[in-house]
Amino acid sequence: MTGHLPEEERVFELLQGLNKAVTPKFERCAGISPTRLRLLHELFQVDEISQISLQKQVDIDAAAVTRHLKSLEDSGMISRRNNPADNRVTLVTLTGQGREKIRSYREEKSRFISSLLSGFNEQERITLADMLARLQHNINLL
């Protein structure tokens, strides 16, 4: 199907295909979604953070962050509590189990990325990263 498209449309179709394929394949390999891993990574950097601040750092909507955190809490990776100074604020922290598990998730992420970029030399990787950053910039202007 993509062989008969103009190059610009082919690029768009390939990007859509990558977008659709990367997350489920990453989740199967790593055992966690990229978004949940990003949340854990942010929590790894701090002792405790408000759910709203975490949501802003990861740049996802409030319902999605609540859903992800509920799942992570159910699995024992994080804990949440109301801020004693302001009950409207939920504070989130990474548990000991979460700190241990994030290391293995990072290793799986590294393996996944290595597999994904297999066959690309260092210069091609740099060029690809630059091109993707330019695409990201352009999409942010739309």
Secondary structure, 3 states (H helix, E strand, C coil): CHHHCCHHHHHHHHHHHHHHHHHHHHHHHHCCCHHHHHHHHHHHCCCCEEHHHHHHHHCCCHHHHHHHHHHHHHCCCEEEEEECCEEEEEEEEECHHHHHHHHHHHHHHHHHHHHHCCCCCHHHHHHHHHHHHHHHHHHHHC
